[in-house]
Amino acid sequence: MTDDVLNRSPVHALLADGTTVCIRPVVPGDHDQLEGLYEEMSPENLRLRFFAASRRSAALAADRACAPARSGYRALLAETQGRVIGLAEYDTGDDKDAAEISIAVADGLHHRGVGTLLVEHLVSAARADGITTFTADALSENHEVLRLFADLGLRTARHFEGPEVRCTVALDEDDAYLSAVESRGRSADVASLQPVLRPKAVAVVGAGRTPGSVGRAILHHLHTGGYAGRLFAVNPAAHSILGVPCHPAISSLPRTPDLAVLAVPAAAIPATAEECGKAGVRALLVVTAGLDADQARALLSACRTHGMRLVGPNCLGISNTDPELSLDATFAADHPRPGTAGVAVQSGGVGIALLDGLSRLGIGVSSFVSLGDKYDVSGNDMLQWWESDGRTDLALLHLESFGNPRAFSRTARRVTRRMPVLTVDAGRTDAGRRAAASHTAAAATPTMTRQALFTQAGITPTRSVGELLETAALLHSQPLPEGSRVAVVTNAGGAGVLAADACAEAGLVLPPFTPAVIDGLLAVLPDGASIGNPVDATAAVTEEQLGDCVDRLMASAGIDAVLVALVPTAVAEATGDDLVRALTRAPGHRARPIAVVRLGQALPVELLPAADGATIPSYAEPHAAARAFAHAARRAAWLARPAGTVPEVPGVDTRRAHTIVDDHLRAHPDGGRLDPRTCAALLSCYGIPQIPWGWAETEEDAVLAADRLRGFDGRVVMKAHWPGLVHKTQQHAVHLDLRGDSQVRSAFRDLETRFAGLMTGVVVQPLAARGTELFAGVVQDEVFGPLVMFGLGGTATEVLADHAARLAPLSDHDVHDLITSPRCAPLLFGVHGSAPVDLEALEHLLLRLSRMAADLPQLAEADFNPVLAAAGQVTVLDARVRLLPRRPYDPYLRRLR
């Protein structure tokens, strides 16, 4: 079984026009409504649905859908405000792998995506039930149904037999289907945000007459900001506030607003939201804070029941600076400057800081949304809005939490191809979600999980609001560098040293110049200039000389960016401002980025106006400039890399793996670690290479196993086992290098004596040949999903913490990055004459581990340590797996939070 829908909990989702619909399983009490759904259909639609126009068909269809639950049958309905508007069902009959599907949509509601949304939810349910194929019979003239199947994004075959056509739909979960679902979801999401960010009428509920109230401040901003739509205030005790007409209630307004801003006490929020919904309001902005659990549930329930999108609660407000709208429904100090930067934040304080910082830089905002407690509208929604609004070219996010990180990641991967997406990586030190026990869980910190998300999605993470603004200034004003090679120019040697250190620490490279470049610089710089990298142009450099120097460096093929570090002096005729003017005189022709460091500059970062209307970022200290350059270089490298694909993994027996997991959880309802035999069986389902081994519960069995498994020089290894044992080496529960029967017997007796009452048996393995000891594992994060980790193995795993991590499912690029990112990576490629390890086998191991984690949500942890990598093979020497009773969760299924 799968998640919410199959748990008989309603799920809300968006139709193509942005309206909200509830998807839920059919229950017996739905019989009359379902019968009415068919009875209200036109004779023509009844004929297309049932191949005949018989009214008797309506009762039979309702009887079938509302019959007692039976194996292989599932029915989902769509309803809005209590009215059933669609039904989709499947029945496997005697075939467990295939199911017959049928769909019905109420007259007048076609072309809004009701049927497609229902089918998407049925596809998710069917996959969880092990169904691989849908079949459907339709009349060949039923173009709407045939188009529905054709446009799903799944492989569909048609077979025509006279007036009928049989459609066969393969339920493979591939990128084509996910992309099709994404596309439909994006269109619906953007449509649903129209009343939020492009409302034609706004009402502020709770705007007071007394200065200082939040509602009054928002009303003031809307009024003075030049909002182009109709504006109302709702207050039963006033006729007019700030010159805006006031009405006693939402229901008494002369027209229904698209957006209602609620600034009333928390206790009044549920009733006010319900009143808005009944009046036909399409979106709520709730700035009120302090809602308790009951009030929060009632607010969200009202929004879902009446199909309203919700921003907040506990937020600063929203703004859309489009000159045709001029919407500023915030209580920030000033109106945001119009521009092209999209901003979404959870913290209102961070939002104020970002708006203020962007304003100082002269970077305007396209739209701003303070998400607050994020009950509904999220960062994912805003990314899709900015992708489609035609105005935004830079996205800035501050997210303290992720509702659906895997869906967010897919959206971000697409959006970051079109514009930079910057974020403040908030909550980096929170270790509260770290699981206990294994190497994998101990290493999987929240920081590592978030970094994996950002890296794979192409998001630029910064560590503070200040760093975000520094990076935004560069990305907003300069082209991306082609690489990380930086030339540093200065008029003071000490400033050049500081800039060089900052670049090196940021991971940038200061390459030596070619002889031709050196000769060219000597020709334009004053006597005494030092032509290295950094270039010390000396305090005597003039405006013209500095400009010529920078232009020559910009034209050099071996340079990707130029950083100019300046200090004001009284030595040359040119002042500090003159030197800056040399850099801004005509930057438009420069194809490479340039930044200035002015030591002692009052502001951390400024954008200096140039002669042709362009700007150049100027920083108060070199580390800020270097960090910004490094972020820009990483973005350029990410864009230059083709999008990765998730490779097919052959030889996987998913059905058997599910059986092993289900059997274990039936015997252990609370979950736990697998015993060695079950663990080995599960790994074999995914073709994960394991060293030969034997299980022994007695001394004699241990001797027999050793005789069968003797490896290099006839030596074996013996490892004790008991439920809950994790770190065998720390417990001294391992004997290595055992030769002959006597040593095997002695080792068994030792373990049996020391761990009496605990040990349930031993694992005997041949002593492995030499190789590099690595570590691979996965941990299921309840929010982010499975995180695959890789790095140096053996007893040094946790001490050295040399790990890399990526979220599953792994693409080919992800696997490459996992292998090359740890500090131990050079060992894998051969050093000091040693042969490289079998890199292809290592890639396959990680892909198989990723597939296992993606297939099995019950896989809480898998820990392979050590993994022995050598020139001819990669083998797991020790594996531990922990299961928990979790239901499958489809992260890409379209639904609201």
N, C-alpha and C positions, 0 to 999 in steps of 0.2 A: 504494500500500500504506500501511497505517497502522502503529501503534506496536507495543507488546510482543507482543500476541497474534499479529499477523500476522508478527512476526519470529521466531515459533516459540519464544518464551520464555514459560514459564508465568506466569500472572497470578492472584493470589489475591484473592478478594472475599468478601463476607459474604452469607449467606443470610438469609431473613427472621427466623429464630430466633437470629441472631447467630453461628452456626457458620461456619467458614471452608471455602471450597471453592476448588479450583484449576481455572482455565479455561485450556485450551490447544488448539492445533490437533491434529487426529487424525493419527497416524502409522501406518504399516503394522503395527507391533507391537501395536497396540490391537485387532487383529481379533478375537481370542478373547474379550476382555472385552466388546467391543461385541456380539458374537453372544450372549454370556451375558446382557447387559443385556436383550435381547429375549426370550431363552428363559425367563428368570425372570419375565416378565410373565404375568399371568393371561390366560386366553383372551379375556375381555371387553376388557381393555386392548389386547391385540393386535388385536382386531377394530376398536376405535376408532382405532388407529394406522394399520392397513393396509387397513381396510374389509373384512377377512377374518381369520379366526383361524388362518391357515396358519403352521406352524412353519418352513416353508421361507423365509418372509419374513425371518426373523431372519438367516439366512446371506446372503441377497441384500442386505439393508441394510448388514451389516458389510462385504461385498465392495465396495459402492459407496463407503462412507465411507473405506475404506482403500486404494482404488485409487490409482495414480500421480496426482500433481497435474495438474490440467487447468484450462484457462482457464474462468472463470465459475463454478467450483464451490468452495465453502468449507465445511468441517465443523469444528465446535468441540465439545469434550466437557468435561464437569464431572466431577471426581473428588475424592474425599476419602480420605486415607490409602491411596492406591493403588487404590481401588475406583471404577470408572466408574459414575456415578449419573445421567448425562444426556447427551444428544446433540442438537445443533441444526445444521442444514445448509441451504445454499441453492444453487440452480443456475440460472444465467441462460438456459441453452440457447442459442437463436439470438438472444435479445433482450438487448442490452447494458444496457438501462435498467431492466429488471424481472427479478426472480428468484423462483423457487418455493422456499418455505421449509417445513421440517418439523421437528418437535420430538418427542423421546422422553425420558421421565423414569422412573426405576426405581420399581417398585411399592413402596409404603410411604413414599415420599419426596415425594409430592404435597403441595401447599399450603405448601411451604417456600421457594418462589421460585426453584427450580432452573431451570425452563424460562424464566421471565421474565428472569433474569440472563443466560442463554445468548443469548436473543433480543436483549437490549440490546447485547451484544458483537457479535453478527452485524450489527445495525443500524449500529454504528460502522464495522465492516469494510466493509459494503456502500456506505456513503456515501463512504468513501475510494476505493472502486472505481468510483464514478460511478453506482451503482445508485440509482434514485429510488423504486422501488416493490417491495414484497414481495406475493406472492400465496400463498394457502394454501387447500387443499381439506380439508374436514372433514365428518364426519357431523353432522347437525343436532343429534343427541343428545349430542355430545361437548362438554358444557357447559364443562368445564375449559379446553379449548383456546380455545373461543370467548370465554370470560371473559378469558383471558390477552391476546388481541389487543385486546379492548375496553378493558382497563385499562392498556394500554401508555402511553397519553398521546398516541398518534399518530392521525391521521385514518384511520378504518377504515370501509370500506363492505362490506356483506354482500349476496350474491346467492344466493337459495335456488333449487335445482333438485331437486325431489323430496326424497329423504332427505339430500341433500348441500347444503352451503353453501360458497360461494367467498368468501373474505375478501381484500380488496385494501387494503393498508396503505401509505399515503404516508409516505415517510421524511423529511419536512420536519423541519429542525432548528429548532423554535420553542420559545418559552418554556413552552408547555403540556407538551411532552414533557420538557424539562429539569426542570420542577417535579414531574412525576410520578416521574422518576428520583430526584430529591432526596428526595421523600417516602418512597420505598421504601428509599433509602439511609439516611435518618435513623432509621427504625424498626429496621433491621438493626444500625446502629451503636450505638444505645442498648441494644439487646438484648445486643450483644457486650460492652458495658461493665459489665453487671450483675455478673459475677464479679470485676471490677476494683474497683468502687466500692460494691457491695452483696454482698460474699462472705458465705456462710453458714459457711464454715470457712477459716481462714488457717493456713499453716505458715511459720515462719521458718527457713530453711535457712542454717546458719552462725552461729547464735546461740552465742556463746562464754561460758564460765564466768568469764572474766576481765573485770572492769569496764573500760570504755573501748572495747570493740569496737562497730562499727556494728550488727551483728546483735543484740547484746545490748540496745543502746539502743532499737532498734525493738521488740524483744520487750517491753521494759519499758514503752514507750509504749502498746502494744496492751493489755498486762495492766492497767496503772494507769489507762488511759483508759476502762476499762469496756466493752471490746468485747463485744458481745452474742452473737457466734457462737462456734463451737468454735475454740480456739487450741492450736497444737502448736509445739513446737520440734524441729528435726532436728539432732542432734549425736551421732555414734556413741560419744563419750567421756563422755556424761553421761546420768543418769536423769531429772533435773529441773533446770531453770534458772529462777530467779526464781519458783519455785512452779508453773511450767508444765511439764506432762509432756513428756519428751524421748524421741525415737525415733531409731534408727540411720539410717533412710533414709525417703524419701518412700513407698516401696513398703510399708513396715511400719506406716504410720499406720492407726489403726482406721477412719478414713474418708478419702476423697479430698478434699483441700481444693480450694475454688474458686480460691483465690489462693495462690501460693507466693512468698514474699519471699526473693530470693537475695542473700546477703551473704557469698559464698565468694570465694576468690581468682580472678582473671581466668582462669587456666589451667583451673580446674574448672568454669567456667560452661557450656561446651558440653555436657559429659557430664551435669551436673546438670539442665540444661534438657531434655535428651533423656529423662532418667529421669522428670522431671515430666510430660512429654507422654505417655509410655507408661503412666503411672499414671492419666491422665485429668484432670490439672490443667487448668483452663480459662484461667488468666491468670497471668502472671509480672510481678513487680516486681523489677527488677534494679538494686540500688544500687551494685554493684561498678563501679569505673572502671578505665581502662587496658586495655581489650580491644584486641588487635591485629586486623588485617583478617581473618585466618582465624577467630579466635574470634568475631568479630562475625558473619561469614557463617554460622558453625555455629549460633550462638544464634538468628538470625532463621530459619534453615532449620528448626530444631526447632520453633519457634513456628508456622511456616506448615504444616509437615507434620502437626502434631498439633492445629492449630486453636486455638492459645493467643494471646490478646491480650498485648501486651508494653508495659510502662511502663519507660522507661530505655533503656539502662543509664546509669550515672553520674548518679544522681539522689538527691534528698533523701527521696523517698517520697510517699505519698498519704494523704489524710484525708477522711473523710465524717462530719460532726458530727451527722447525723440522730440524735436521741435514741434511736430504736429500734435503732440500730446502734453508734454511738460508735466508729468505726474511725479509729485514729490510727497508721498504719504509717509514721511518719517518725522521723528522729533530730534534729528541731528541739529547742530548749531547753525549750519549753513546749507544752502541748496548745493547739490553736487554740480560740478562743471560738466556740460555736455561733452561727450567724446565716444571712444570706442573700447573702453575697458569694462568688461562685465565683472561684477563683484558679488560674491555670495559668502556670507559668514554666519556662524552660529552665535558667536558672542557679539552683542551690541557694542561693547567697548572696543573690541577689535575692529568692528565695522567703522566706528567713528574715527579710530586711528588711521585706518586705511583710506577713508575718504579725505581726511585732512592731509595725509601724506601725498596722495595723488594730486590733490588740489595745489599743494606747494610745488609739485613737480610740473604742473601744467598739463597733467594727463587727465583727460575727461573721461566720464563714465557713461556707458551706454545704458546699463540698468544695474540697479543695486537691490539685493534682497537680503534682509536679515532673517535667517531661518529660525532663530530662536530654539525652542524645544523640538522643532522639526517633526511635528505629528504627521505631516503629509508632504508638502512641497520640500524637495531635498536638493542637494548639490547635483544629483543626476538630472533632475528636471531642468535645472538652470543651464547645465552644459548643453542640453538638447535645445533649449530656447536660444542660447547664444549662437549655436551652430546654424540656426535657421533665421535669425532676425535680420541678417543683411547689414548689421552695423558693428558687431563686436569682432575685434581682431586680437584681443588679449583677455584671458580669463584668470581671475584671482579668486582663490578659495581659501576659506578657513573652516575646516571641518573637524569637530572634536570626536565625531562618531560616524560610522558608516552603516546605513540600514541594510543595503544589499551590495556589498563590495564587488561581487563578481559581475553583476549587471553594470555597476558604476565603472568597472575596469573596461568592459567592452565599449561602453559609450566613450570613455576617455581616450581609448586607443584610436577611435575614429576622429574625435574632435581635435586631439593633439596633432593630427596630420594637417589640420587647417589653421590652427592658431596655438600659441604657447598657452599652457595651462599651468599656473603657478599656485602653490599651496604653502601654507604654514603647517609644518608637521607638528601638530599639537599633541600633547600626551605621550611624548617619546619615552618618558621614564616610568610609565605605569606598568608594573610587573604583576598586576593583580590577576591577569588571565593566564599566567604561566603555570602550566601543569607540573606535577611533581614526577619524580622517578627517572625516566629514561633519559639517555643522552639527547635524544631528539627533542623531547618536551623541555628539558632544561635549557636547551640552546634556543628554542623558538620564542624569543621575546616579542612583545608587541612592536617594538621598534623595527625588528627584522621583518615582521609581517607587513607592516605599513610600507617599509622601504621596497619590499618585493612588489607590492601593488603599484607603487609609484613608478618603479623602474620599468615594469612590464607594460604599463599604460602610457609611458612617455611623459608623465607628469614631472614638473620641476619642483622638488621639495626644498623649502628653505627652513631655517631653524628659528626665525623670528620675523616679526612684522617689518623690522628695519631691513633685514636681508631680502625679504620679498620686494620691498620698494626699490632697493638698490638694483635688484635683478630686473624688475619691471622697467626701470629707467633705461637700461641698456637694450633690452629686447624691444621696447617701444620705439627707440630712436635710431638703432643701428642694425645693419644687416647681420646675419649670422656668420660666424667665422667658418672656414672650411675645415679647420682643425684646431689644435691646441698650441700652435707655435706663436709665441708672442715676442714682439720687439719692444724693449723698454727704452725710452728716451727721457733724459732729465737735464736740468740745468744745474744740478747739485749732486755730486757723487754719492753722498749719504742717502739722499732720497731715492736714487737709483738702486742702491743696495737694498733698501727697505722694499721697494717694489719688486725686485728680483726674488727676494725671499718669499714675499707674499705669493707670487706666481708659482714658485716651486712648491710651496705648501698646499696650494690649491690644485696641484696636479697638472699645471701648465708647463710648457717647455720653452726655454729661451735658447733657440738654436744659434750657432755661430754664423756670421755673415759670409757670403762668398767674396772673393777678392774684388769682383766687379762692384758689388754693393759697397764694400769698404772704400774703394777708390771714389765712387760717386759721393759718398758722405763726406770724405775728406775735402772734396772739391767745393762743398757748400758750407761747411761748418768753420768756425773761427779756429785760428791756430791754438794748439793746446788741447783740442777736443780729443777725447778717448773713444776710439771706434771699436768697442766691443759690444757685447749685449749684456748689460745695458750700454747705451750710448750716452757718454757724458759730454754734452754740448758745451759745458762750462757756463759760468755766470755771465760771460760776455756775449752769449748768443743773442742775435737780434730776431725781431719778428719775422723778417723775410727768411733768414737762415733756418730758423726752426720750422717754418712752413715747408721750405724746400726739403729739409731732412725727412719730415714726416711723409711728404709726397713720394719721395724715393723709396722709403720703407714700404709704403702702401703698394707700390708697384713691384715689389720684390716677390718672386714666385715662392720663396721659402718662408714667407711670413703670412700668418693668418689674421693677426690683430696687432694693434699698436697701443701701448699704454704710455702716456706722457706724464711724468711726475715733475711738478713745478714747485719752486719756492720763490717768493718775491725777493728780489735783490735790488741794490742801488748801484751795481757795478756797470751794467750795460745801459745803453740809451733807452732800450725797451723796458717798460715796467712789466710787472706780473700780468696786468690786464692786456698789455700789448701782446705778450706771448700767447695768451689764451686766444686773442683775436686772430693770431696766425693759424690756429687750429680750426677756427670757425669761419674762416673767410670764404670757403667754397667747398664744404664737405660733400655736396650732393654727388660729385663724380666719383667718390671713393666707394669701391665695392667691398672693402673690408672694414670691420668695426674699429672704432677708435674711442678711447676713454681718457679722461684727464684725472690726475690726482693733484689737488691743490692742498698741500699740508697747511693746516690752520684754517681751512674753510669753515665757516660758521655752521652750515647745515651738513648732515651726513652725506647727502646726495642732492645735486641740483641738475637741471637740464639747461645747458647754456644755449641761447639762441644763436643760430648761424646766419650767415648773410643771405642764404637762399630760402629761409623759412624752416630749415631743418634744425635739429638740436643735437648736442653732444653731452653725454653724461659726465658730470664732474663729481669726484668723491673726496671726502675729507681725509681718508686714509687708504693706503694701498691694498689692504686685505679685502676691503669692500669691493674695490674694482676687480681684483683677481677672482673673488668668488663669483661675481657676475659674469666675467669672461668664461670661467669654468662651467657655469650653468649653461651659457650660450653654446659652448663647444659640445657639451653632452647632448643638448637638443639637436644640434646640427648632425651629430653622429647618429642619433636615433632616427632622424628623418631620412638620412641617407641609406638606412638599412631597410631592405624590403620587409614587409609584414611577414611574420613567421606563420608557419602552419603546424598543426598538431599531427605528427606522423601516425600512420596506421601501425598497430602493434600486432603482428601475426601470432598465432598459436595461443590465443587466450580463451580460456573456458569460463566465461562469466557465469553461466548457469550453475556449474559445479561450485564455483566460489560462493555464490549466494547460498547454495545448499549447506556448505560447510559453516558459513557464518550463522545461518538460521538454526542449524542443529546445535551449535555451541551456545547460542543465546537461549534456546529452549532449555538446555541443561543448566545454564547459568544466567538467570533472568536479569541480574544486575551487571552482567558483563564481566570482564576480567581478562587476564593474559592467557594466551593459548599455550597448551603444553607443546613440547617439541614436535610430536608427531602431527598434531593438527596444524601447527604453524608451517611445517614443511609441506603438508598437503595443500594449504592455501597458497603458498609461494609457487608451488608447481603449477597451479592453475594459470599463473601469469608468466610461466617460463623463466622465473628468476633463478639464476644458476646457484646451486648450493653444493658445498663440499659433501662427499659421501659421509654418512653417519649411521650409527646404530644406537638403539635404546636398550638399556640393561637395568634390571631391578635387583639382580643378584650378582654375586661375585662370579659365578660360573658364566652367566650371560655376558658379563663384561669381558671375560677372557675370550669367549667365542666371538664377540663383536670385534675385539682387537685383532684376533687372528685373521678375520675376514677383511679388515680395513687397514692393515698396516701400510703406511705410506713410505715416504722418503727415509731410507735407511731402516725401515721396519719400525719406525717410531709412531706412537699414537698420543692423542690428547684425551683427557677425561674431564668432563665438566659435570658438577652436581646440578641437580634440578629440584626445585620445589615451587609450588605456587607462590608468586610474589617476589621471587628472587630476580633481581635486575642486574646489579653490578657484581658479577661473579669474581672478578679479580680482587675487588675491595673486600669481599667476604672470604678470600682465600679458598674459593670453591673450585679451583682449577688445578689440575696436574698436567704438566707439559713433559714432552720428551720421554715418554714411557717406553722402555724396551723390554721385551720378553714377558712371559706370563707372570713371573714373580713380581715384577714392578707394577703390572696391572692389578694384580690381587692386592698388593700393599696399598696402592692408591685408593682402591675401592674401599678397603677396610678403614683407611684414614678418613675418608669423606663420610662413611657410614657412622663412624664413631663420633666425629665432631658435630655432625648435623643430625644426630639421632632425633627422631620425632618430627623432623622437618623434611628431610630428603625423601623424594618419591622415586628416584632413580637417577641414572647418569646417562650422559650422552658421550659416546666414544667416536672420535674422528681421527683420520690419519693426520699426522703432522704435515702442515702445509709447506709447500716450497717457499723460497724467498720471494718477496715482492713488496710493494708499497701498501701499507695499511691505511685504508680510507674508511670513511663513515658516510652512510646514506640513510635517510629516514624521512618519515612524514608524520605530521601531527595535524589533526583536524581542529581548526579553529572554528568555534560555533558561529562566528560572524563572517570570517573571511574564507572559510572552506579549507581544503587541504593545502598545507605548506610543505613542499619538498625541500629537504636540506641535504647538503653535501659538503664534505671537507676532509680534513685530516682525521684519521681514525686511530684506533688503539687506545691505550690508557691516557694519551695526551689530549683526547677529544675535548673534554671540558676545561682542562687547564689552559690550553692554548687558544681555544675558541676560534679556530680557523675554519669558519663555515661560510657558505653562501646559501641563499634561499630564494625560491621562486614559488608562486602559487600554481597549483595544478588546475587544469591539465597543462602540461609543459609543451611548448612549441619547440621546433628545432632550434630556434635562437635561444630559448630559455635553457635548453640542455647545454648548449655551447657555453653560455654565460656561467652556468653552475660549475662546469668543469674548469673554466679559465679564471674565475674570480678569486678563489681562495689563494692565500699566500703560498700554499704548498703546490700550486699548479705546475711550476717548473719541473718538479719531480716526475710528473706524469709524461712530460715530453722528452725526457732523457737529458741527464746532466752528467758531466764528467765522464763521458764515454758510455754511460749506461743506455740500454735500449729503452725507447718509449713503451709505455704500457699499451694494452689493447684498448685504444680510445673508442673504437666502434662498439666494442662489447660494453664499455662503461656507459656510453650513451644509451645503449639498449637497456641496460639495467635501470637507469634513471627513468626512461620512458615507461618501462614496465611497472616500476614503482608508482609513477604518476597515474598510470591507467588503473592500477589496483585501488589507489586512493580515491580516484574519481568515481569508480564503480561502486565502492563500498562506503557509504556514509557511516557505517558502524565501525569503521577502522579508526579508532581514536588515536592510536600511535603505531608506528612500525619503526623498528630500530635495527639497522644492519651495522654491526660494529664488532670486529673489523670486516671490511670488504677487502679482499686481497687482490690487488691489481698487478699483473705482470705482463711480460711481452706477449704471451700467447693466450692469456685468459683473464677473466674477472670472476671471482667466486665469493659468495657470501659465506663467511666462516661462522658467524653467530647471528641469529635473528631473534627478535622478540616482537610480538604483536599483541596489542591490547584492543579488545572490542568493547563497545558500549551499545546498548539498545537504542538506536536512533532510526527514525523513519527517513526514507529518501526525501530530499528537498530539491526542487527544481528551481535554481536561482534565476533562470531566464524566462520563467512563466510570467506572462503579463498580469500584474495585479498591483493595486495600491497598497501602501504600507498599512 
